[in-house]
Amino acid sequence: MLKIADKIGFIYLFTAIICTVTSQLLVKWRIITKINAMFPMPLEFINKIFFILKIIFDPIIFISCCLTLAGGLLWIATLTKLDISYAYPITMIGFVAVLVCSVLFLGESFNIYKILGCVFIILGVFIACKGL
């Protein structure tokens, strides 16, 4: 039976993973839909600064940065409740989630190697967590 602290730790952990995965998907989606059209980067230094600021303060990129920050803060909270040797392997589920979501929502390719990679990641997480 899980203790309350462990349950809260898992809530922090999975929320951190969701924030991180969402952040990555938003950045890629925004690059596909808008930022690619803004390139090439200007040659003049001052225009480069404005170019970078325009990207950073793009609403979707800014939200993504906020989600990344939230994920980091939730990771810190996770470590107050769970051992890092237990929690960190579980974060690898984020790799699987990004891969699956990128195929479903962004139309990226999917092949047998990616399927095998996901299987190995999931098995690795299971084995790493089972021994603790």
N, C-alpha and C positions, 0 to 999 in steps of 0.2 A: 504494500500500500504506500502510495506517495505521500510525503509530508506536504503540508500547505506551502512551505518555502520552496519545495521542489516544483509544485504546481505553478507557483508564481514565476519561478525561474524558467519553466518551459513556456509560459505565456510570453515572457520577455524575449526568450530565444526565438520562438517562431515569429513573433512580431518583428524582431530585428531582421530575420531572414526575408520576410515579406517586404519590408521597407527596402532592403538591399536589392532584391530581385526586381521590384517595381521601378526603382531608380535606374537600374541598368537598362531595362526595357524602354523606359521613357527616353533616355538619352539616345538609344539606337533609333527609336521611332522618330525623334525630332531630327536627328541627322539625316535620316532618309527623306523626311518630308520638307525640311526647310534649310538646314545648315549646309548641306551639300551644294545648294544653289548659291550660297554666299561666297564660295571659294572661287578663285584663289585668294589667299591672304594678300592684302595690300603690301606694297613694297616700302612705303614710307613708315618710319617708326611711329609717329603719332597716329597714323591711320591703323597701324597694327594694334595699338592700345585700344582705340575705339572699336575695332573689329572684335577683339577678345571680350571687351566689356559688353558688346552687343550680344555675343554668344552667352556669356555668364548670366546676363540679366534677361535673357529670353525667358518668358514665364515657365515654359516646360522644363528647361534646363535648370532654372532656379528651384523649381519644385523638386526636381531630381536631386539637387544638391542638399536641399532640406531633408529629403528622405534618407539620403546617405548619412547626414548628421544624426538624424533620429535613430537610424540603425546602429550607429556607433554608440550612442548613449544607451540604447537598449542592450547592446552587447555588454557594456560596463555594468548595467543593472543585472544582466544574466549572471555575470561572474560573481556577484554578491550572493547568489543563491545556489549556483551549481559549480562543480569542479570543472576547470578548463579542459581537463583530459576527457571529460564526458561530453561537455557542451560543444567543443570545437569540431569534433567529427560530424556532429549533426548539422553544422553549418554547410557541409558539403552538399546537402540536399538542395541548397540554393543553386548549385551548378546544374543539377538536373532540372530544377524548375525553370531556370533561364533557358536551357536548351529546349524544353518542351514548349514553353511560351513563345520563344522566338520562332519556332516552327508554326505554331497555331496562329499567332497574331501578326508576325512580321513576314511570313512566307519564306523563311530560311530553309535550307536543305536539311534533309534527315536521311541517314543511311545506316547500314548495319553496324558500322564502327561507332557511331554515336549511340546506337541502342546498346551495344556491348559496353561502351564506356559508362553509360547510365547504370547498367546492371552491376558493373564492378563497383561503382561509387556507392550504390545502395547496399550491396553486400558488405563493402568495407565499413560503412557506417554501422550496419547491424552488428558486424563482428566486433568492431571497436567498442561499441556501447554494451554489448552482451557481456563482455568480460569484466565490466565494472560493477 
